[in-house]
Amino acid sequence: MKILLVEDDRRIAEALAEALSDRHYTVDMAEDGELGWAFVESAPYDLILLDVMLPKLDGIQFCQRLRQKGYTIPVLMLTARDTSTDKVMGLDAGADDYVVKPFDLPELMARIRALLRRNHDILPPILEWGELQLDPNTCKVEYAGQLLQLTPKEYSLLELFLRSHGRCLSRSMILDQVWCFEEQPGEETVKVHLRSLRQKLKAAGAPANYIETVYGLGYRLNQNI
């Protein structure tokens, strides 16, 4: 799942981005509203964490513009001001939830999971494909009851394939979803991580073509599994 964090306090932004990355989210960071808006226009996101007090374009204006342009991305606002008026302004601007700083990290993560579930409410809580099971809440992956030890990127790759329901994904699409903007490696990196993921699946008993290559197009989960 890919998250955009728009926060001008570098210390808070880096700590929060690290906590999110530890939970297998891909995070892009912007330190002002206009830069955040440029990110929105350049890549798809599953959630936006948005500070209210931002330079250049504040969080209220950002959220209003987002909804006026037709974006339905869930927005969780972060603010140091705990008044009902501020909360009403944020919600009226189109925010989905509101957290006051200093926030409790476990509570914030729970709110993030709730918004992501709401945005993907057609999906089951545990993602499955054949004998594979991935639990997004615990980050636990099993194949035929055998626990898989995956790196964060391997986990993100597998979750992306499972959420795509067998749709073919090009390397550029995978890069946009699994790697943050600051990393942006070459497409060869996708092949390297995908090869390692396939090897771990095969070692657990999955068919060699569990993730199949569609030549000239990309990759997808094997529809015949």
PyMOL commands that place a pseudoatom at each C-alpha (Angstrom):
pseudoatom trace, name=CA, resn=MET, resi=1, chain=A, elem=C, hetatm=0, pos=[0.000, 0.000, 0.000]
pseudoatom trace, name=CA, resn=LYS, resi=2, chain=A, elem=C, hetatm=0, pos=[1.376, 3.410, -0.962]
pseudoatom trace, name=CA, resn=ILE, resi=3, chain=A, elem=C, hetatm=0, pos=[1.058, 6.420, 1.367]
pseudoatom trace, name=CA, resn=LEU, resi=4, chain=A, elem=C, hetatm=0, pos=[1.802, 10.099, 0.756]
pseudoatom trace, name=CA, resn=LEU, resi=5, chain=A, elem=C, hetatm=0, pos=[2.970, 11.936, 3.878]
pseudoatom trace, name=CA, resn=VAL, resi=6, chain=A, elem=C, hetatm=0, pos=[2.709, 15.735, 3.635]
pseudoatom trace, name=CA, resn=GLU, resi=7, chain=A, elem=C, hetatm=0, pos=[4.369, 17.132, 6.767]
pseudoatom trace, name=CA, resn=ASP, resi=8, chain=A, elem=C, hetatm=0, pos=[6.727, 20.115, 7.142]
pseudoatom trace, name=CA, resn=ASP, resi=9, chain=A, elem=C, hetatm=0, pos=[8.233, 19.009, 10.465]
pseudoatom trace, name=CA, resn=ARG, resi=10, chain=A, elem=C, hetatm=0, pos=[11.197, 16.935, 9.289]
pseudoatom trace, name=CA, resn=ARG, resi=11, chain=A, elem=C, hetatm=0, pos=[11.629, 15.154, 12.617]
pseudoatom trace, name=CA, resn=ILE, resi=12, chain=A, elem=C, hetatm=0, pos=[8.005, 14.006, 12.756]
pseudoatom trace, name=CA, resn=ALA, resi=13, chain=A, elem=C, hetatm=0, pos=[7.967, 13.129, 9.050]
pseudoatom trace, name=CA, resn=GLU, resi=14, chain=A, elem=C, hetatm=0, pos=[11.086, 10.948, 9.202]
pseudoatom trace, name=CA, resn=ALA, resi=15, chain=A, elem=C, hetatm=0, pos=[9.975, 9.136, 12.370]
pseudoatom trace, name=CA, resn=LEU, resi=16, chain=A, elem=C, hetatm=0, pos=[6.519, 8.472, 10.938]
pseudoatom trace, name=CA, resn=ALA, resi=17, chain=A, elem=C, hetatm=0, pos=[7.894, 7.380, 7.562]
pseudoatom trace, name=CA, resn=GLU, resi=18, chain=A, elem=C, hetatm=0, pos=[10.221, 4.918, 9.308]
pseudoatom trace, name=CA, resn=ALA, resi=19, chain=A, elem=C, hetatm=0, pos=[7.343, 3.488, 11.369]
pseudoatom trace, name=CA, resn=LEU, resi=20, chain=A, elem=C, hetatm=0, pos=[5.220, 3.087, 8.235]
pseudoatom trace, name=CA, resn=SER, resi=21, chain=A, elem=C, hetatm=0, pos=[8.056, 1.478, 6.281]
pseudoatom trace, name=CA, resn=ASP, resi=22, chain=A, elem=C, hetatm=0, pos=[8.588, -0.995, 9.128]
pseudoatom trace, name=CA, resn=ARG, resi=23, chain=A, elem=C, hetatm=0, pos=[4.959, -2.034, 8.567]
pseudoatom trace, name=CA, resn=HIS, resi=24, chain=A, elem=C, hetatm=0, pos=[5.568, -2.593, 4.839]
pseudoatom trace, name=CA, resn=TYR, resi=25, chain=A, elem=C, hetatm=0, pos=[3.963, 0.599, 3.554]
pseudoatom trace, name=CA, resn=THR, resi=26, chain=A, elem=C, hetatm=0, pos=[5.645, 2.487, 0.716]
pseudoatom trace, name=CA, resn=VAL, resi=27, chain=A, elem=C, hetatm=0, pos=[5.957, 6.153, 1.729]
pseudoatom trace, name=CA, resn=ASP, resi=28, chain=A, elem=C, hetatm=0, pos=[6.573, 9.327, -0.270]
pseudoatom trace, name=CA, resn=MET, resi=29, chain=A, elem=C, hetatm=0, pos=[7.272, 12.500, 1.749]
pseudoatom trace, name=CA, resn=ALA, resi=30, chain=A, elem=C, hetatm=0, pos=[6.556, 16.135, 0.871]
pseudoatom trace, name=CA, resn=GLU, resi=31, chain=A, elem=C, hetatm=0, pos=[7.438, 19.079, 3.105]
pseudoatom trace, name=CA, resn=ASP, resi=32, chain=A, elem=C, hetatm=0, pos=[4.926, 21.575, 1.725]
pseudoatom trace, name=CA, resn=GLY, resi=33, chain=A, elem=C, hetatm=0, pos=[1.478, 21.518, 0.155]
pseudoatom trace, name=CA, resn=GLU, resi=34, chain=A, elem=C, hetatm=0, pos=[2.509, 22.360, -3.393]
pseudoatom trace, name=CA, resn=LEU, resi=35, chain=A, elem=C, hetatm=0, pos=[5.123, 19.600, -3.484]
pseudoatom trace, name=CA, resn=GLY, resi=36, chain=A, elem=C, hetatm=0, pos=[2.533, 17.226, -2.048]
pseudoatom trace, name=CA, resn=TRP, resi=37, chain=A, elem=C, hetatm=0, pos=[0.135, 18.188, -4.807]
pseudoatom trace, name=CA, resn=ALA, resi=38, chain=A, elem=C, hetatm=0, pos=[2.812, 17.477, -7.421]
pseudoatom trace, name=CA, resn=PHE, resi=39, chain=A, elem=C, hetatm=0, pos=[3.139, 13.969, -5.951]
pseudoatom trace, name=CA, resn=VAL, resi=40, chain=A, elem=C, hetatm=0, pos=[-0.636, 13.434, -6.161]
pseudoatom trace, name=CA, resn=GLU, resi=41, chain=A, elem=C, hetatm=0, pos=[-0.608, 14.343, -9.850]
pseudoatom trace, name=CA, resn=SER, resi=42, chain=A, elem=C, hetatm=0, pos=[2.354, 12.065, -10.622]
pseudoatom trace, name=CA, resn=ALA, resi=43, chain=A, elem=C, hetatm=0, pos=[1.456, 8.775, -8.880]
pseudoatom trace, name=CA, resn=PRO, resi=44, chain=A, elem=C, hetatm=0, pos=[-1.500, 6.863, -7.373]
pseudoatom trace, name=CA, resn=TYR, resi=45, chain=A, elem=C, hetatm=0, pos=[-1.771, 6.642, -3.581]
pseudoatom trace, name=CA, resn=ASP, resi=46, chain=A, elem=C, hetatm=0, pos=[-3.875, 4.541, -1.223]
pseudoatom trace, name=CA, resn=LEU, resi=47, chain=A, elem=C, hetatm=0, pos=[-3.850, 7.122, 1.583]
pseudoatom trace, name=CA, resn=ILE, resi=48, chain=A, elem=C, hetatm=0, pos=[-2.670, 10.669, 2.311]
pseudoatom trace, name=CA, resn=LEU, resi=49, chain=A, elem=C, hetatm=0, pos=[-1.409, 11.728, 5.746]
pseudoatom trace, name=CA, resn=LEU, resi=50, chain=A, elem=C, hetatm=0, pos=[-1.821, 15.494, 5.673]
pseudoatom trace, name=CA, resn=ASP, resi=51, chain=A, elem=C, hetatm=0, pos=[-0.618, 18.113, 8.150]
pseudoatom trace, name=CA, resn=VAL, resi=52, chain=A, elem=C, hetatm=0, pos=[-2.965, 21.079, 8.500]
pseudoatom trace, name=CA, resn=MET, resi=53, chain=A, elem=C, hetatm=0, pos=[-0.344, 23.808, 8.964]
pseudoatom trace, name=CA, resn=LEU, resi=54, chain=A, elem=C, hetatm=0, pos=[1.743, 23.603, 5.784]
pseudoatom trace, name=CA, resn=PRO, resi=55, chain=A, elem=C, hetatm=0, pos=[3.726, 26.204, 3.824]
pseudoatom trace, name=CA, resn=LYS, resi=56, chain=A, elem=C, hetatm=0, pos=[2.664, 27.225, 0.297]
pseudoatom trace, name=CA, resn=LEU, resi=57, chain=A, elem=C, hetatm=0, pos=[-0.629, 25.290, 0.380]
pseudoatom trace, name=CA, resn=ASP, resi=58, chain=A, elem=C, hetatm=0, pos=[-2.155, 24.445, 3.755]
pseudoatom trace, name=CA, resn=GLY, resi=59, chain=A, elem=C, hetatm=0, pos=[-3.873, 21.154, 4.554]
pseudoatom trace, name=CA, resn=ILE, resi=60, chain=A, elem=C, hetatm=0, pos=[-7.418, 22.544, 4.344]
pseudoatom trace, name=CA, resn=GLN, resi=61, chain=A, elem=C, hetatm=0, pos=[-6.804, 24.057, 0.892]
pseudoatom trace, name=CA, resn=PHE, resi=62, chain=A, elem=C, hetatm=0, pos=[-4.987, 20.903, -0.204]
pseudoatom trace, name=CA, resn=CYS, resi=63, chain=A, elem=C, hetatm=0, pos=[-7.905, 18.700, 0.798]
pseudoatom trace, name=CA, resn=GLN, resi=64, chain=A, elem=C, hetatm=0, pos=[-10.457, 21.024, -0.811]
pseudoatom trace, name=CA, resn=ARG, resi=65, chain=A, elem=C, hetatm=0, pos=[-8.523, 20.990, -4.082]
pseudoatom trace, name=CA, resn=LEU, resi=66, chain=A, elem=C, hetatm=0, pos=[-8.201, 17.206, -3.890]
pseudoatom trace, name=CA, resn=ARG, resi=67, chain=A, elem=C, hetatm=0, pos=[-11.976, 16.713, -3.645]
pseudoatom trace, name=CA, resn=GLN, resi=68, chain=A, elem=C, hetatm=0, pos=[-12.761, 19.402, -6.220]
pseudoatom trace, name=CA, resn=LYS, resi=69, chain=A, elem=C, hetatm=0, pos=[-10.536, 17.566, -8.708]
pseudoatom trace, name=CA, resn=GLY, resi=70, chain=A, elem=C, hetatm=0, pos=[-12.452, 14.337, -8.072]
pseudoatom trace, name=CA, resn=TYR, resi=71, chain=A, elem=C, hetatm=0, pos=[-9.805, 12.421, -6.104]
pseudoatom trace, name=CA, resn=THR, resi=72, chain=A, elem=C, hetatm=0, pos=[-11.314, 9.928, -3.661]
pseudoatom trace, name=CA, resn=ILE, resi=73, chain=A, elem=C, hetatm=0, pos=[-8.059, 9.014, -1.866]
pseudoatom trace, name=CA, resn=PRO, resi=74, chain=A, elem=C, hetatm=0, pos=[-8.646, 8.699, 1.908]
pseudoatom trace, name=CA, resn=VAL, resi=75, chain=A, elem=C, hetatm=0, pos=[-7.152, 11.621, 3.850]
pseudoatom trace, name=CA, resn=LEU, resi=76, chain=A, elem=C, hetatm=0, pos=[-6.059, 11.472, 7.480]
pseudoatom trace, name=CA, resn=MET, resi=77, chain=A, elem=C, hetatm=0, pos=[-5.313, 14.956, 8.811]
pseudoatom trace, name=CA, resn=LEU, resi=78, chain=A, elem=C, hetatm=0, pos=[-2.575, 15.602, 11.376]
pseudoatom trace, name=CA, resn=THR, resi=79, chain=A, elem=C, hetatm=0, pos=[-2.727, 18.767, 13.473]
pseudoatom trace, name=CA, resn=ALA, resi=80, chain=A, elem=C, hetatm=0, pos=[-1.475, 20.294, 16.710]
pseudoatom trace, name=CA, resn=ARG, resi=81, chain=A, elem=C, hetatm=0, pos=[-4.770, 22.147, 17.223]
pseudoatom trace, name=CA, resn=ASP, resi=82, chain=A, elem=C, hetatm=0, pos=[-7.393, 20.230, 19.172]
pseudoatom trace, name=CA, resn=THR, resi=83, chain=A, elem=C, hetatm=0, pos=[-10.584, 22.245, 18.807]
pseudoatom trace, name=CA, resn=SER, resi=84, chain=A, elem=C, hetatm=0, pos=[-13.951, 21.215, 17.443]
pseudoatom trace, name=CA, resn=THR, resi=85, chain=A, elem=C, hetatm=0, pos=[-13.848, 24.118, 14.949]
pseudoatom trace, name=CA, resn=ASP, resi=86, chain=A, elem=C, hetatm=0, pos=[-10.582, 22.885, 13.437]
pseudoatom trace, name=CA, resn=LYS, resi=87, chain=A, elem=C, hetatm=0, pos=[-11.922, 19.341, 13.213]
pseudoatom trace, name=CA, resn=VAL, resi=88, chain=A, elem=C, hetatm=0, pos=[-15.105, 20.516, 11.521]
pseudoatom trace, name=CA, resn=MET, resi=89, chain=A, elem=C, hetatm=0, pos=[-13.084, 22.557, 9.005]
pseudoatom trace, name=CA, resn=GLY, resi=90, chain=A, elem=C, hetatm=0, pos=[-10.930, 19.549, 8.167]
pseudoatom trace, name=CA, resn=LEU, resi=91, chain=A, elem=C, hetatm=0, pos=[-13.863, 17.183, 7.778]
pseudoatom trace, name=CA, resn=ASP, resi=92, chain=A, elem=C, hetatm=0, pos=[-15.846, 19.724, 5.757]
pseudoatom trace, name=CA, resn=ALA, resi=93, chain=A, elem=C, hetatm=0, pos=[-12.831, 20.102, 3.448]
pseudoatom trace, name=CA, resn=GLY, resi=94, chain=A, elem=C, hetatm=0, pos=[-13.082, 16.399, 2.677]
pseudoatom trace, name=CA, resn=ALA, resi=95, chain=A, elem=C, hetatm=0, pos=[-10.817, 14.707, 5.227]
pseudoatom trace, name=CA, resn=ASP, resi=96, chain=A, elem=C, hetatm=0, pos=[-11.847, 11.215, 6.351]
pseudoatom trace, name=CA, resn=ASP, resi=97, chain=A, elem=C, hetatm=0, pos=[-10.285, 11.299, 9.812]
pseudoatom trace, name=CA, resn=TYR, resi=98, chain=A, elem=C, hetatm=0, pos=[-8.412, 13.640, 12.142]
pseudoatom trace, name=CA, resn=VAL, resi=99, chain=A, elem=C, hetatm=0, pos=[-5.548, 12.967, 14.617]
pseudoatom trace, name=CA, resn=VAL, resi=100, chain=A, elem=C, hetatm=0, pos=[-4.126, 15.503, 17.069]
pseudoatom trace, name=CA, resn=LYS, resi=101, chain=A, elem=C, hetatm=0, pos=[-0.387, 15.794, 17.727]
pseudoatom trace, name=CA, resn=PRO, resi=102, chain=A, elem=C, hetatm=0, pos=[1.360, 14.450, 19.677]
pseudoatom trace, name=CA, resn=PHE, resi=103, chain=A, elem=C, hetatm=0, pos=[-0.376, 11.295, 18.522]
pseudoatom trace, name=CA, resn=ASP, resi=104, chain=A, elem=C, hetatm=0, pos=[-0.182, 7.794, 19.935]
pseudoatom trace, name=CA, resn=LEU, resi=105, chain=A, elem=C, hetatm=0, pos=[1.549, 5.695, 17.250]
pseudoatom trace, name=CA, resn=PRO, resi=106, chain=A, elem=C, hetatm=0, pos=[-0.477, 2.465, 17.746]
pseudoatom trace, name=CA, resn=GLU, resi=107, chain=A, elem=C, hetatm=0, pos=[-3.715, 4.473, 17.559]
pseudoatom trace, name=CA, resn=LEU, resi=108, chain=A, elem=C, hetatm=0, pos=[-2.539, 6.271, 14.416]
pseudoatom trace, name=CA, resn=MET, resi=109, chain=A, elem=C, hetatm=0, pos=[-1.638, 2.952, 12.778]
pseudoatom trace, name=CA, resn=ALA, resi=110, chain=A, elem=C, hetatm=0, pos=[-5.051, 1.553, 13.696]
pseudoatom trace, name=CA, resn=ARG, resi=111, chain=A, elem=C, hetatm=0, pos=[-6.752, 4.564, 12.095]
pseudoatom trace, name=CA, resn=ILE, resi=112, chain=A, elem=C, hetatm=0, pos=[-4.618, 4.128, 8.977]
pseudoatom trace, name=CA, resn=ARG, resi=113, chain=A, elem=C, hetatm=0, pos=[-5.578, 0.452, 8.729]
pseudoatom trace, name=CA, resn=ALA, resi=114, chain=A, elem=C, hetatm=0, pos=[-9.255, 1.340, 9.200]
pseudoatom trace, name=CA, resn=LEU, resi=115, chain=A, elem=C, hetatm=0, pos=[-9.164, 3.894, 6.360]
pseudoatom trace, name=CA, resn=LEU, resi=116, chain=A, elem=C, hetatm=0, pos=[-7.320, 1.516, 4.062]
pseudoatom trace, name=CA, resn=ARG, resi=117, chain=A, elem=C, hetatm=0, pos=[-9.849, -1.246, 4.801]
pseudoatom trace, name=CA, resn=ARG, resi=118, chain=A, elem=C, hetatm=0, pos=[-12.696, 1.155, 4.105]
pseudoatom trace, name=CA, resn=ASN, resi=119, chain=A, elem=C, hetatm=0, pos=[-11.145, 2.114, 0.780]
pseudoatom trace, name=CA, resn=HIS, resi=120, chain=A, elem=C, hetatm=0, pos=[-10.700, -1.566, -0.138]
pseudoatom trace, name=CA, resn=ASP, resi=121, chain=A, elem=C, hetatm=0, pos=[-13.853, -2.907, 1.492]
pseudoatom trace, name=CA, resn=ILE, resi=122, chain=A, elem=C, hetatm=0, pos=[-14.527, -5.262, -1.438]
pseudoatom trace, name=CA, resn=LEU, resi=123, chain=A, elem=C, hetatm=0, pos=[-11.386, -7.172, -0.501]
pseudoatom trace, name=CA, resn=PRO, resi=124, chain=A, elem=C, hetatm=0, pos=[-11.264, -9.886, 2.177]
pseudoatom trace, name=CA, resn=PRO, resi=125, chain=A, elem=C, hetatm=0, pos=[-9.194, -9.116, 5.305]
pseudoatom trace, name=CA, resn=ILE, resi=126, chain=A, elem=C, hetatm=0, pos=[-6.893, -12.045, 4.438]
pseudoatom trace, name=CA, resn=LEU, resi=127, chain=A, elem=C, hetatm=0, pos=[-5.725, -12.087, 0.820]
pseudoatom trace, name=CA, resn=GLU, resi=128, chain=A, elem=C, hetatm=0, pos=[-5.666, -15.528, -0.788]
pseudoatom trace, name=CA, resn=TRP, resi=129, chain=A, elem=C, hetatm=0, pos=[-4.611, -17.109, -4.071]
pseudoatom trace, name=CA, resn=GLY, resi=130, chain=A, elem=C, hetatm=0, pos=[-4.692, -20.878, -4.164]
pseudoatom trace, name=CA, resn=GLU, resi=131, chain=A, elem=C, hetatm=0, pos=[-2.860, -22.124, -1.080]
pseudoatom trace, name=CA, resn=LEU, resi=132, chain=A, elem=C, hetatm=0, pos=[-1.237, -18.757, -0.395]
pseudoatom trace, name=CA, resn=GLN, resi=133, chain=A, elem=C, hetatm=0, pos=[-2.523, -16.538, 2.413]
pseudoatom trace, name=CA, resn=LEU, resi=134, chain=A, elem=C, hetatm=0, pos=[-1.366, -13.005, 3.267]
pseudoatom trace, name=CA, resn=ASP, resi=135, chain=A, elem=C, hetatm=0, pos=[-2.705, -11.224, 6.340]
pseudoatom trace, name=CA, resn=PRO, resi=136, chain=A, elem=C, hetatm=0, pos=[-2.215, -7.428, 5.959]
pseudoatom trace, name=CA, resn=ASN, resi=137, chain=A, elem=C, hetatm=0, pos=[-2.926, -6.857, 9.653]
pseudoatom trace, name=CA, resn=THR, resi=138, chain=A, elem=C, hetatm=0, pos=[-0.066, -9.067, 10.894]
pseudoatom trace, name=CA, resn=CYS, resi=139, chain=A, elem=C, hetatm=0, pos=[2.112, -9.077, 7.723]
pseudoatom trace, name=CA, resn=LYS, resi=140, chain=A, elem=C, hetatm=0, pos=[2.099, -12.868, 7.958]
pseudoatom trace, name=CA, resn=VAL, resi=141, chain=A, elem=C, hetatm=0, pos=[2.439, -14.873, 4.722]
pseudoatom trace, name=CA, resn=GLU, resi=142, chain=A, elem=C, hetatm=0, pos=[1.885, -18.620, 4.468]
pseudoatom trace, name=CA, resn=TYR, resi=143, chain=A, elem=C, hetatm=0, pos=[1.860, -21.094, 1.619]
pseudoatom trace, name=CA, resn=ALA, resi=144, chain=A, elem=C, hetatm=0, pos=[0.114, -24.408, 2.382]
pseudoatom trace, name=CA, resn=GLY, resi=145, chain=A, elem=C, hetatm=0, pos=[0.556, -23.657, 6.074]
pseudoatom trace, name=CA, resn=GLN, resi=146, chain=A, elem=C, hetatm=0, pos=[4.284, -22.936, 5.760]
pseudoatom trace, name=CA, resn=LEU, resi=147, chain=A, elem=C, hetatm=0, pos=[5.409, -19.504, 6.942]
pseudoatom trace, name=CA, resn=LEU, resi=148, chain=A, elem=C, hetatm=0, pos=[7.353, -17.463, 4.374]
pseudoatom trace, name=CA, resn=GLN, resi=149, chain=A, elem=C, hetatm=0, pos=[10.146, -15.140, 5.522]
pseudoatom trace, name=CA, resn=LEU, resi=150, chain=A, elem=C, hetatm=0, pos=[9.989, -12.235, 3.076]
pseudoatom trace, name=CA, resn=THR, resi=151, chain=A, elem=C, hetatm=0, pos=[11.896, -8.971, 2.839]
pseudoatom trace, name=CA, resn=PRO, resi=152, chain=A, elem=C, hetatm=0, pos=[9.781, -5.775, 2.950]
pseudoatom trace, name=CA, resn=LYS, resi=153, chain=A, elem=C, hetatm=0, pos=[10.008, -5.375, -0.831]
pseudoatom trace, name=CA, resn=GLU, resi=154, chain=A, elem=C, hetatm=0, pos=[9.118, -9.027, -1.470]
pseudoatom trace, name=CA, resn=TYR, resi=155, chain=A, elem=C, hetatm=0, pos=[6.122, -8.674, 0.843]
pseudoatom trace, name=CA, resn=SER, resi=156, chain=A, elem=C, hetatm=0, pos=[5.003, -5.477, -0.919]
pseudoatom trace, name=CA, resn=LEU, resi=157, chain=A, elem=C, hetatm=0, pos=[5.381, -7.144, -4.312]
pseudoatom trace, name=CA, resn=LEU, resi=158, chain=A, elem=C, hetatm=0, pos=[3.281, -10.119, -3.265]
pseudoatom trace, name=CA, resn=GLU, resi=159, chain=A, elem=C, hetatm=0, pos=[0.592, -7.949, -1.684]
pseudoatom trace, name=CA, resn=LEU, resi=160, chain=A, elem=C, hetatm=0, pos=[0.410, -5.863, -4.858]
pseudoatom trace, name=CA, resn=PHE, resi=161, chain=A, elem=C, hetatm=0, pos=[-0.114, -8.979, -6.997]
pseudoatom trace, name=CA, resn=LEU, resi=162, chain=A, elem=C, hetatm=0, pos=[-2.782, -10.307, -4.635]
pseudoatom trace, name=CA, resn=ARG, resi=163, chain=A, elem=C, hetatm=0, pos=[-4.671, -7.012, -4.637]
pseudoatom trace, name=CA, resn=SER, resi=164, chain=A, elem=C, hetatm=0, pos=[-4.507, -6.900, -8.434]
pseudoatom trace, name=CA, resn=HIS, resi=165, chain=A, elem=C, hetatm=0, pos=[-6.620, -10.102, -8.741]
pseudoatom trace, name=CA, resn=GLY, resi=166, chain=A, elem=C, hetatm=0, pos=[-4.608, -11.610, -11.584]
pseudoatom trace, name=CA, resn=ARG, resi=167, chain=A, elem=C, hetatm=0, pos=[-4.317, -8.361, -13.559]
pseudoatom trace, name=CA, resn=CYS, resi=168, chain=A, elem=C, hetatm=0, pos=[-1.086, -8.022, -15.524]
pseudoatom trace, name=CA, resn=LEU, resi=169, chain=A, elem=C, hetatm=0, pos=[1.318, -5.459, -14.033]
pseudoatom trace, name=CA, resn=SER, resi=170, chain=A, elem=C, hetatm=0, pos=[4.122, -3.847, -16.018]
pseudoatom trace, name=CA, resn=ARG, resi=171, chain=A, elem=C, hetatm=0, pos=[7.500, -3.172, -14.425]
pseudoatom trace, name=CA, resn=SER, resi=172, chain=A, elem=C, hetatm=0, pos=[6.829, 0.567, -14.422]
pseudoatom trace, name=CA, resn=MET, resi=173, chain=A, elem=C, hetatm=0, pos=[3.503, 0.033, -12.634]
pseudoatom trace, name=CA, resn=ILE, resi=174, chain=A, elem=C, hetatm=0, pos=[5.244, -2.127, -10.039]
pseudoatom trace, name=CA, resn=LEU, resi=175, chain=A, elem=C, hetatm=0, pos=[7.961, 0.496, -9.511]
pseudoatom trace, name=CA, resn=ASP, resi=176, chain=A, elem=C, hetatm=0, pos=[5.329, 3.208, -8.974]
pseudoatom trace, name=CA, resn=GLN, resi=177, chain=A, elem=C, hetatm=0, pos=[3.506, 1.146, -6.351]
pseudoatom trace, name=CA, resn=VAL, resi=178, chain=A, elem=C, hetatm=0, pos=[6.306, -0.608, -4.440]
pseudoatom trace, name=CA, resn=TRP, resi=179, chain=A, elem=C, hetatm=0, pos=[9.186, 1.908, -4.494]
pseudoatom trace, name=CA, resn=CYS, resi=180, chain=A, elem=C, hetatm=0, pos=[8.954, 5.436, -3.128]
pseudoatom trace, name=CA, resn=PHE, resi=181, chain=A, elem=C, hetatm=0, pos=[9.694, 8.448, -5.310]
pseudoatom trace, name=CA, resn=GLU, resi=182, chain=A, elem=C, hetatm=0, pos=[13.116, 9.070, -3.744]
pseudoatom trace, name=CA, resn=GLU, resi=183, chain=A, elem=C, hetatm=0, pos=[14.308, 5.526, -4.515]
pseudoatom trace, name=CA, resn=GLN, resi=184, chain=A, elem=C, hetatm=0, pos=[13.038, 4.974, -8.080]
pseudoatom trace, name=CA, resn=PRO, resi=185, chain=A, elem=C, hetatm=0, pos=[15.517, 2.257, -9.154]
pseudoatom trace, name=CA, resn=GLY, resi=186, chain=A, elem=C, hetatm=0, pos=[15.693, 0.846, -12.660]
pseudoatom trace, name=CA, resn=GLU, resi=187, chain=A, elem=C, hetatm=0, pos=[13.290, -1.806, -13.955]
pseudoatom trace, name=CA, resn=GLU, resi=188, chain=A, elem=C, hetatm=0, pos=[15.998, -4.457, -13.558]
pseudoatom trace, name=CA, resn=THR, resi=189, chain=A, elem=C, hetatm=0, pos=[15.448, -4.145, -9.794]
pseudoatom trace, name=CA, resn=VAL, resi=190, chain=A, elem=C, hetatm=0, pos=[11.920, -5.506, -10.230]
pseudoatom trace, name=CA, resn=LYS, resi=191, chain=A, elem=C, hetatm=0, pos=[13.323, -8.623, -11.894]
pseudoatom trace, name=CA, resn=VAL, resi=192, chain=A, elem=C, hetatm=0, pos=[15.821, -9.179, -9.067]
pseudoatom trace, name=CA, resn=HIS, resi=193, chain=A, elem=C, hetatm=0, pos=[13.226, -8.941, -6.280]
pseudoatom trace, name=CA, resn=LEU, resi=194, chain=A, elem=C, hetatm=0, pos=[10.707, -10.950, -8.271]
pseudoatom trace, name=CA, resn=ARG, resi=195, chain=A, elem=C, hetatm=0, pos=[13.247, -13.735, -8.830]
pseudoatom trace, name=CA, resn=SER, resi=196, chain=A, elem=C, hetatm=0, pos=[13.906, -13.941, -5.094]
pseudoatom trace, name=CA, resn=LEU, resi=197, chain=A, elem=C, hetatm=0, pos=[10.177, -13.968, -4.307]
pseudoatom trace, name=CA, resn=ARG, resi=198, chain=A, elem=C, hetatm=0, pos=[9.571, -16.765, -6.807]
pseudoatom trace, name=CA, resn=GLN, resi=199, chain=A, elem=C, hetatm=0, pos=[12.374, -18.818, -5.277]
pseudoatom trace, name=CA, resn=LYS, resi=200, chain=A, elem=C, hetatm=0, pos=[10.882, -18.507, -1.787]
pseudoatom trace, name=CA, resn=LEU, resi=201, chain=A, elem=C, hetatm=0, pos=[7.424, -19.449, -3.054]
pseudoatom trace, name=CA, resn=LYS, resi=202, chain=A, elem=C, hetatm=0, pos=[8.843, -22.447, -4.890]
pseudoatom trace, name=CA, resn=ALA, resi=203, chain=A, elem=C, hetatm=0, pos=[10.771, -23.552, -1.781]
pseudoatom trace, name=CA, resn=ALA, resi=204, chain=A, elem=C, hetatm=0, pos=[7.469, -23.542, 0.125]
pseudoatom trace, name=CA, resn=GLY, resi=205, chain=A, elem=C, hetatm=0, pos=[5.867, -25.804, -2.489]
pseudoatom trace, name=CA, resn=ALA, resi=206, chain=A, elem=C, hetatm=0, pos=[4.316, -23.325, -4.927]
pseudoatom trace, name=CA, resn=PRO, resi=207, chain=A, elem=C, hetatm=0, pos=[4.514, -23.997, -8.673]
pseudoatom trace, name=CA, resn=ALA, resi=208, chain=A, elem=C, hetatm=0, pos=[7.462, -22.420, -10.461]
pseudoatom trace, name=CA, resn=ASN, resi=209, chain=A, elem=C, hetatm=0, pos=[5.055, -20.305, -12.516]
pseudoatom trace, name=CA, resn=TYR, resi=210, chain=A, elem=C, hetatm=0, pos=[2.982, -19.127, -9.534]
pseudoatom trace, name=CA, resn=ILE, resi=211, chain=A, elem=C, hetatm=0, pos=[3.853, -15.591, -10.673]
pseudoatom trace, name=CA, resn=GLU, resi=212, chain=A, elem=C, hetatm=0, pos=[3.986, -15.831, -14.431]
pseudoatom trace, name=CA, resn=THR, resi=213, chain=A, elem=C, hetatm=0, pos=[5.650, -13.603, -16.999]
pseudoatom trace, name=CA, resn=VAL, resi=214, chain=A, elem=C, hetatm=0, pos=[3.429, -12.201, -19.741]
pseudoatom trace, name=CA, resn=TYR, resi=215, chain=A, elem=C, hetatm=0, pos=[6.047, -11.435, -22.354]
pseudoatom trace, name=CA, resn=GLY, resi=216, chain=A, elem=C, hetatm=0, pos=[6.035, -7.849, -23.548]
pseudoatom trace, name=CA, resn=LEU, resi=217, chain=A, elem=C, hetatm=0, pos=[3.497, -6.814, -20.904]
pseudoatom trace, name=CA, resn=GLY, resi=218, chain=A, elem=C, hetatm=0, pos=[4.624, -7.682, -17.382]
pseudoatom trace, name=CA, resn=TYR, resi=219, chain=A, elem=C, hetatm=0, pos=[3.713, -10.135, -14.621]
pseudoatom trace, name=CA, resn=ARG, resi=220, chain=A, elem=C, hetatm=0, pos=[0.618, -11.566, -12.963]
pseudoatom trace, name=CA, resn=LEU, resi=221, chain=A, elem=C, hetatm=0, pos=[-0.517, -14.323, -10.646]
pseudoatom trace, name=CA, resn=ASN, resi=222, chain=A, elem=C, hetatm=0, pos=[-1.150, -17.551, -12.537]
pseudoatom trace, name=CA, resn=GLN, resi=223, chain=A, elem=C, hetatm=0, pos=[-4.892, -17.727, -13.257]
pseudoatom trace, name=CA, resn=ASN, resi=224, chain=A, elem=C, hetatm=0, pos=[-4.823, -21.542, -13.254]
pseudoatom trace, name=CA, resn=ILE, resi=225, chain=A, elem=C, hetatm=0, pos=[-3.565, -21.924, -9.680]
for i in range(1, 225): cmd.bond("trace and resi %d" % i, "trace and resi %d" % (i + 1))
show_as sticks, trace
zoom trace
